Amino acid sequence: MTKSTDTSALSPEERMAEAVRVLLRAIYVGQQEKDTEETRLKLSVLERQLLGLLLITPGLMSKELAAYFGVQTTTMKSIIDRLIQNGMILKQPHPTDKRAIAVFLTDQGKEVIEGIRAKDVENCKNILSGLDDARQLQFIDDLEMMAQRFG
C-alpha cells in the first residue's frame, strides 16, 4: 500500500476529502498504537465524542445528546447504557428538571477522555510537524473557521 496517492486529477473538494480521510486514519491508528486503558476499551468514535462533550458540557439529557449527534434516541440510549456498564458515565436527576435524567462523566470516564484528548494533541503535533510555524498557525486558524460553521 502506498503512502501517497496522486490527487492531481481530483477536484479540490475530492482532494480535501482524501486528505481528511488520511488524517483521520492517522489519528485513529495513533490512538490504537499504545496499549492503554482507552484503547483496550475499544470505544467507538461516537462514544469518544460523547465523553468529550460531557467533559465540557456535563448534565445533558439523552434526547439532547441524540439530537446533537444526529442519531435516534434508542441508539443514544444503547450508547449510554454501554458507557454506564463500562463505568464511564452515570445518570442522575437533572439539576433543574427533576422529571428528567441527566448524564455525567464518572471519575473514570473523565480520566479516560482526558487521556484520549492528550493523545489527540500528540497526534496533531505529529501531523503539524510537516509545516513551518506560520503555516501551522494559518492551517489551525482556517480549520477553526471551518469548524465554527458546524459547532
C-alpha positions in Angstrom: 0.0 0.0 0.0 1.4 3.4 -1.0 1.7 6.3 1.4 0.6 8.9 -1.1 -1.9 9.0 -3.9 -1.8 11.1 -7.0 -4.6 13.5 -6.4 -3.9 15.9 -9.4 -7.0 14.7 -11.3 -9.3 15.3 -8.4 -11.4 18.3 -7.7 -10.4 20.5 -4.7 -13.3 19.0 -2.7 -12.2 15.5 -3.5 -8.6 16.3 -2.6 -9.8 17.7 0.7 -12.0 14.6 1.4 -9.0 12.3 0.7 -6.7 14.4 2.9 -9.2 14.3 5.7 -9.7 10.6 5.4 -5.9 10.0 5.6 -5.5 12.4 8.6 -8.4 10.8 10.5 -6.9 7.4 9.8 -3.5 8.7 11.2 -5.2 9.9 14.3 -7.1 6.7 14.8 -4.1 4.5 14.2 -2.0 6.7 16.5 -4.6 6.1 19.2 -4.5 2.4 18.7 -0.7 2.0 18.8 -0.5 2.5 22.6 -1.9 -0.2 24.8 -3.7 1.9 27.3 -7.0 1.7 29.2 -8.6 3.9 26.5 -7.6 1.6 23.6 -8.4 -1.6 25.5 -12.0 -0.4 25.9 -12.4 -0.2 22.1 -14.5 3.0 22.3 -16.2 3.9 19.1 -15.7 7.3 17.6 -19.2 8.3 18.7 -18.6 7.1 22.3 -15.3 9.2 22.4 -17.2 12.2 21.1 -19.9 11.7 23.7 -17.4 11.5 26.5 -15.6 14.6 25.2 -18.9 16.6 25.0 -19.8 15.6 28.6 -16.4 16.7 29.7 -17.1 20.3 28.6 -21.0 20.2 29.0 -22.0 17.9 31.8 -25.6 17.1 32.7 -27.1 16.8 29.2 -30.2 14.6 28.7 -30.1 11.6 26.3 -32.6 13.3 23.9 -30.2 16.4 23.7 -27.3 14.1 23.1 -29.2 12.2 20.4 -30.1 15.5 18.6 -26.5 16.8 18.9 -25.0 13.7 17.3 -27.9 13.2 14.8 -28.8 9.7 16.0 -32.1 8.1 17.1 -32.8 8.3 20.9 -32.8 4.5 21.0 -29.3 4.5 19.6 -28.2 7.0 22.1 -29.7 5.0 24.9 -27.7 2.0 23.8 -24.5 4.0 23.7 -25.3 5.5 27.2 -26.0 2.0 28.6 -22.8 0.6 27.3 -20.8 3.5 28.8 -22.6 3.1 32.1 -21.7 -0.6 32.1 -18.0 0.4 31.5 -18.1 2.8 34.4 -17.6 5.9 32.2 -20.8 7.8 32.8 -23.7 7.8 35.2 -27.3 9.1 35.2 -28.6 11.4 37.8 -31.8 13.6 38.2 -31.5 16.7 36.0 -30.5 19.7 38.1 -33.4 21.9 37.0 -36.0 19.4 35.7 -36.4 16.7 38.4 -38.5 14.6 36.0 -35.6 14.4 33.6 -32.4 12.3 33.8 -29.0 13.9 33.0 -25.8 12.2 32.0 -22.5 12.9 33.7 -18.9 11.5 33.5 -17.6 9.4 36.3 -14.1 10.0 37.5 -13.0 7.0 35.4 -14.8 8.5 32.3 -13.1 11.8 32.9 -9.7 10.1 33.2 -10.2 8.1 30.0 -11.4 11.1 27.9 -8.6 13.3 29.2 -6.1 10.6 28.2 -7.7 10.3 24.7 -7.5 14.1 24.3 -3.8 14.1 25.3 -3.1 11.5 22.7 -5.1 13.5 20.1 -2.9 16.6 20.9 0.2 14.4 20.5 -1.1 13.1 17.1 -1.9 16.6 15.9 1.6 17.8 16.9 3.0 15.0 14.7 0.7 15.9 11.8 1.5 19.6 12.1 5.3 19.0 12.3 5.4 18.9 8.5 4.5 22.6 8.4 6.6 25.6 9.5 5.3 27.7 12.4 3.5 30.3 10.2 1.7 27.6 8.1 0.8 25.7 11.2 -1.0 28.8 12.7 -2.7 29.6 9.3 -3.9 26.0 9.0 -5.2 25.9 12.5 -6.9 29.3 12.0 -8.5 28.1 8.8 -9.6 24.8 10.4 -11.2 26.6 13.3 -13.0 28.9 11.0 -14.5 26.0 9.1 -15.3 24.1 12.3 -17.3 27.1 13.7 -19.8 26.6 10.9 -20.7 23.2 12.3 -20.1 23.7 16.1 
